[in-house]
Amino acid sequence: MNIEYIRNFIKLAQFRSFSKLANELPISQSTLSHQISQLEKDFGGIVLIDRSTKKFELTKAGKLLLKYGEQIIDIYDKSRLEISKFKDQVVEDIIISASTIPGSHILPRFIAEFRYKNPDVNFKILINNSKKSIENLRNEMADFAGIGSFMNYNERDFDCIKIGEDEFKFICSTNHELLKEGNLVDFNQLIKYPFVWREKGSGMRNTFKQQFPDYKELDFELEINDNDSIISTVSESNYISIMSEMMADKAESAGLIKSLKIKKYPVIAKRPLFFIKLKEKQLSKLKKKFWDEIKSKSKKNEKIGSL
């Protein structure tokens, strides 16, 4: 019996959909279906999932396997963790699901340095919004997550490391009508133009709504789930948007957009950025080493910034 088939059966019970789970795994829907069929053969042809209804339902046998399968996986993972201590070299994957700013602008420097000192680790970085990254962490599709917002999740369910801060800026094209008298503009002028922002589940969108109550006056026309695409849209149209200061500054240096200052709003919104794991999650030696290194370096950066 293949242990990974049981692991995927447990995940399938959580997702309640072959297609949705297949989108999250590096395997096709047909391969996933084959794995479940093989499990059923291993148990003597006992049906685990009721395929006679449109709604996803486990059979009584399936519910029993789910119960004992979770215990099997837990024991298997703990045994691997204990046995790995006898190896001088541990080769393993570290999977991180992160939103754009932590995943593309902050974590890479930690990863590169750690990988240089520990060549037997393979990093897999999944760029998602904050909501999806937290879901991946809770569904054990990732070991760690980099987020810009906890969304509606309870922060106390996670161990957290603050890895940076992010401030938002309004942006427009380099030849936008708003720039006729410079980049200091009145909010009443700003709301005359169409606004494009991130999709639901984005930490940037969530923070903006919480900290900038006048956002409701903006002329919402587009939602795009990628920051680079938003910059491209703004640079070639009369749309305006908000953007992380880190990305806005780079795009402005490249001549793609202009940052705007809004009268009476010296700060639009700002947020801390976090690297997180599930509360009290037992980590392998190598993963704990990576977590501790980020924790140590982030604390040093905070001390330097306070000098």
Secondary structure as UniProt FT lines:
FT   HELIX           3..15
FT   HELIX           18..24
FT   HELIX           29..42
FT   TURN            43..44
FT   HELIX           60..84
FT   TURN            85..86
FT   STRAND          92..98
FT   HELIX           100..101
FT   HELIX           102..106
FT   HELIX           107..117
FT   TURN            119..120
FT   STRAND          121..127
FT   HELIX           130..138
FT   TURN            139..140
FT   STRAND          144..147
FT   TURN            151..152
FT   HELIX           155..157
FT   STRAND          158..173
FT   TURN            174..175
FT   HELIX           177..181
FT   STRAND          184..185
FT   HELIX           187..190
FT   TURN            191..192
FT   STRAND          194..197
FT   TURN            200..201
FT   HELIX           203..211
FT   HELIX           213..217
FT   STRAND          219..223
FT   HELIX           227..235
FT   STRAND          240..244
FT   HELIX           245..253
FT   TURN            254..255
FT   STRAND          257..262
FT   TURN            263..264
FT   STRAND          270..278
FT   TURN            279..280
FT   HELIX           285..306
//
